[in-house]
Amino acid sequence: MPELPEVETIVRGLRPRVVGRRIENAEFRWARTAKGDADLTTAGLLGQRITALRRWGKYIVFDLEREGAASVLVVHLRMTGNFLINGEPGPWTRAILTLDGGVSLVFHDIRKFGRFEWAPEIPPRLRELGPEPLEVGLEEFRQRLKARSAQVKAVLLDQEFLRGLGNIYCDEALFRSGIHPRANTARIGPKRAARLHQAIQEVLRDAIEQGGTTVMNYVNSEGTQGYFQLKTFVYGKTGESCKVCGGRISRTAIGGRTTHYCGKCQRG
């Protein structure tokens, strides 16, 4: 599933091409890609001007305006969704947004899990998610961590704790901070919490700089793969030697998610 860096990369690629343009047509080739009624969603999107484009955790938010009324189009890529600017429609195309100026956004989604939701504003369930990892301050992060008592990897994956963090970047941030993924948050003191806060922001910025991580089919809006997978320390490295200590990278399951770590570098 595309995580925060992948979604941010897509948003940055789309923004200069779509902001200020109007939606001339919205075609849903797989009706369930539109949350609710696809025909009503199409009618609602026609004539909307895209006033801004932003990321909300793992979601893409198109801010819209038509005849003085504001609304949003919220897109969740889920596991295999991606946008291609002026892409060629194919068997996996689920939706096409045609904009003025000869620009089209082709949405491919092999697994059909991606969703488009047109609404007056960001839905309440999304507003209830945690703060942005790249914006949360150290003190707020410490307090949120202190309020929990669970394995830290599971807490980081909880979108109500921080929105947008996913499996890859949780593993990498925990490695950089030297914290074992099974460490209980109640035992993480202020200094280690500060290291984790810094590691989360550093690994996310590094991944964005590399265009995200391509594990399966992720590509940016121009069809280019990310490169962060070439720079990971533990994710996807099971059985390999740790780049820092030379020990073996281990794998376990936490919260139903595969977790990678170095038992020597990371302590509980």
N, C-alpha and C positions, 0 to 999 in steps of 0.2 A: 504494500500500500504506500503511495506517495506520502511522505511525512513533511514536516514543516519546511526543510530546505528545498525539497522538490516543488512544493506548492509555491513557495516564495520565488523560486527560479522561473516558474511558469508565469506568475503574476508580473514579474519584472519584464519578461519578454512580451507579454500581451499588452501591457499598459500603454506604451507609446503608439501602438497600432490601433487601439480601440477607443481610448478615451476621447470624447467629443463626437463620436460617430453615432448614427441612429441605426436601430435595428429595423431592417426592411422586411425580413422574413425569419421565422423560426420554424424549422422542420424537425419533427421528432420521428425518426424512422423506427424507433422502438418506443412505443407509447409510454411504457413504464419508466423510461428515463426521466420523464416529467412527473414530479410528485403531484398527485391529484389528477385532474383531467388535463390531458395533453392539449386538447383543442382550446380550452380556457387559458392555459398557459401561453399558447401561441398567440391568441388574441390579446392577452395582456401585455405581451412583449412587443408587439408591432408598434412602431413609431416611437419607442422609448429611446431617449438619448442617454448614452453611457457617460455619466458625469465623473465617475472615479472607479478605480479598480483596486481592490485591496485583499489582503489575506486575513482570515480569522481562524487561527489555529491551522487546521488542515483543510479549511474551506476557502473557496474563492468567492469573493463578493463583488458583484457588479452593482454599483450605485446607479440608479436610473431616475429619469425625470421625463414626464410627458404632461404637457398642458398645466404646468405648475405643480403637479402631484408627484411626490417622490415614492419610490419603491426600490426593492432590491431583487436581484437574481442571485441565489446562493447555489453554488455548484460544489458537490462533493465528488471527488474523483474516485473514491473507494479504492479497490485493488488494482484495476487495470485501465482506468480512464485517463485520457490525455487530450489536450487541445492541439491542433495544428493550424497555423495561420495559412489560409489559402491551400489547405491540404487537399489531396485527392480522395474523394469518397470511395469507400471500399466495403467489403463484407462486414467489417466490425464497426462501421459508422452508425452511431445511434442518434446523433442530432447535428444539425447544421444551423448556425446563426449567420445570416447574410446581413452585412452592414453596408452603409452607403460608402462611396469611394472605392468600390470594387474589392472590399475586404470580406473574407468569410472565415468563420471559426468552425472547423470540422472536429467533432468530438467522437473519438474512437474509444470503444470499451468492449474488450473481448468477453469479459465475464458478465456484463450487463448489470453491474452493481451501482454504477455511478448515477447520481440524481441531480436534477435541476429543480429548484424550488423558487417560484416567484411569490413574493410576499410584500406587504406594506413596509416591513422593517425586518431586521434580523430576528428570527424566531426566538422565543423565550428560552427554549432548551439550549440554544447556542450562547445566549447571554449569560446562562448559568455556568458556563465552563470557566476554568481557572484563568489567571492572567497570562499574558504572552511571555514566554520564556526569555525573549530578548529584551523585554521591557521591565520585568519584575525586579525590584530593588533587593539588595542583600537582606535588609532587615525584614521585609515582608516574606522573603523566601525562607529565612530562618524560622519565623513564627509559623508559617504554614507547615514546615517540616516538623517543628516541635509539637504541633497539634495532632500529628499522626503517631501511630504506634503499629508499624507493619514493616514488612521487608521493603527496603528502599526502592528496589527495582519495580515492584508492584505499585508503589506510591507514585513514582515518576510516570508510569504508564497511565495513571488515572487522569483523564482529561479535566476533571474538576480540580485537580491540583495545579497543573499547568496545561494549557491547551496547545496542542500541536506536537508534543514530544512523542516519538515512536520508538520502536524496538532498537533500531540501529543506533540511534543517537543516545539513548539511555545507556546502552552497553559501553559506548565509546566515552561518554562523560564519566561514568563510574570508574572506568579504567584510568582515565586521566587524573581523577581525584584520589585514586588509591583506595576506593571504598568497595567492599565486597557487595555484590548485588543482593545477598541475603541479610545484610546488616539491618538491624532494626533501627528505624528512624529515631526512636527514643534514645538511642545510644550514640547518635551522631552529634557531637558537640559543636560549639560555635566555629572553631577553626576548620573542622572538616566540612561543616555546612558551607563555609565561605569558599573552600576549595571546590566543592561540588557546584555551587552557584557559578563560579568562574568557569569551570570546565564545561558546563552546559552551554553557556553563551559562546565560549570559544569554539566548541565543536560544531555548533550550529552555524556560526559565521564561516568557519573553515569549509563546511559542506556547501554552503551557499556559494562561496567563492569558486568551488569546484563544480558548480552546476548541479549539485545533488548526487544521489547514489543510484546507479542503475544496477539492480539485481536481476530483474526479469525484463519487463517491457517499457520501463519508464524512459520517456524522452521529453525534452523541453518543447516549447511552442514552435521551434524551428526544426524539430525532428532529430535533435542532437542528444546523445546520451550524456549522463553525468560521469564524473571521474572520482568521486570521493571513495568509492569502493576500493580504489587502488591505494588509499592512504589509511585505511582502518587498522587499528592495533589488535582488536579482538573479534569484532563481528565477522562471522564467516571464516574464522581462522582455527577452528577446532582441530586440535592435534598438532598444530604448528608451533614453532618456537616463539616465545614472547620476544618482541623486538627490544625490550628493555632489560629483562633479567635472564632470558634464555630458557625459562621454564616452559611447560606445555600449556597451551590455551585449552581450557575446559569448557564443556557445554552442559547446561542443565535446563530445566523448565521452571519458570516462575510466573505465576498468574496466567498459566496457559501459553506463555510465549517462550520460545527458545532464547536462552540467555548465554552469552559468551563472556568469559572472564579469565584472568590470570590469578591463580591461587596464591602466588608468591607476592605479586605486586599489590593485590587488593586484599584488605583486611576487614574483618567484621567490626 
